[in-house]
């Protein structure tokens, strides 16, 4: 089921009413309701893949207990590797099988061998990367003695399958989410009201900004050979806006929905396009994945403690894995590599933690220096997104090549591709994001005067109704 | 909790009330332009309140053609009768929306003696006509019509009504003006089989699709029942085309003839009564001269006879008017 569908608009209030009115006094039944709703939510897309989800959940539930109960370290390690191998095996099969086969065939052809290897027509189960990482973090945390296993299968299943985060995250940690699922929850008006605001903002970002940008981006990227450099640059920028609004919009809807049920999820985005360098950008973009890689790969590899070369090696490993996590295509690997190259100068000059605060804190406008840094970082990120959006590496390089040299030709002409109302919506979006960059989300305006607040809610709702794109476009991150 | 739910309900009510009110206000701007039936292809401008007409025409472009280009005035003059045309052309409208237009017409206290339905076969077989999203793009916004369509059996209602509302906020709406020409005098230069075949491909995207046909048959039946309820006699009358009968014509007319056993309806097929290219502006639309010719030769005799002698066939109609034949 898509968040941006009529089905969800009926599904959410139904679950909400059952949860708070019918099963209000029985916390275990509330959890069971969340589990059943989550399976309906997931099965709406393709019920056959529910079996995979249930299997993955059962596997980690069982291995978690086995790891905890094993007396020897060796036995714990065996159970851990069983879990890792099966989880990663499934992920690898569904997501990377064809990639490895075709890459292997391509490599052989370089040496003159023509390999006719078979590929599979496998459908990628939605959310597999996300729930696999959920499960992995759980067993790793038990192995590292950070948590004890959850014995109640319903509570554990809700942790893995909770519908707001099931298909595109945020990638939760057992240490954060499980305690909230285990203990009884009470309705909190302020939390629910803010959840609704976050939900509204998420819909605005997805339906108005991302889905409108998607049309322009498709138009520019599909016939990139025929577009001017300025239009190509605009295409890259619009894709940057699209992917941010699409994914952070999804996260906002997920977080907002979750708060309606009294559950707080991990924050996934912290206004990344107001970053002053790439390091700050990566602390603010897809936070739940970045911190996952940091905690379960970067730090175990030695992090930055083994000297500069180890630090550089680990940084490259993390970015390459991050790229590969996004999809089985060399474009994603190039995207990861490019980001690692962006990061390298900051690492070498030890400036990767130079911007830990909020830009222009307590000020309305940034300084010129801050502004230029923000623009520079945004442009670097946008260039990297070209790899993310392109069909293959060749197209990405060709796109960038064509963008060069002609960059300053007719920039105003290029802008005309965007319809005026959409341009206004983008301005509203940028202004609200900027003004509330010190908050959890851009519509966290509970402290505003009530009339002003309602005026803002109504205006945003009207913008969604009037200028939204209601073609049930899937979220980009469903593909990862 | 109750406070939260009440606020959500209040918010939803506010949003709906404001959007309907503002849309209505924006719509009034064009309604004041007072378009005549022939000034526009949109129907709601013409459907007023408590009016009586001798007959009402409905269908797709072949029905609308009796009104476009001020043909409306010519036909009214020839027949000496007042009529309203709610047919929609341009590939925009199928039987489902036509039914709701008719329902809206009657619900506003309007009446008519006859409903003349032009049953062009593509409208029975093409599902596109019923699901076209932009069908109401240029129609004035009426809250009653909005709800009538909302509770109807349309297949793409959500999208169609969404465009119905949001189109009033677009610049195209601000710039709506009369589309009428004084007449269409040009005529078809040559019979082009390739163009006809291409046209058939577009008109029947899924061929003679039985599923769509069955759906539309039901709607046609409901349309007849609606007319019966409001004491209007239904006449099905196919207009001529250069190529004669359309694909699927036989299935459509078999069905209509079968309906005659159930309802007091009349069915006439004039598909192949005219091969004179000077009376067409394309292969299946009569030009202004052709419309006048058809009104004089077929429509007039069809309407001057009384209900009791209505059971005519095209040959008889032709005989009645033999002296007025102009080719």
Interface residues (C-beta under 8 A of the other chain):
Chain A: X6 X20 X21 X187 X189 X192 X193 X196 X454 X457 X458 X461 X462 X465 X466 X470
Chain B: X1 X3 X4 X7 X8 X11 X14 X15 X18 X19 X158 X159 X162 X165 X166 X169
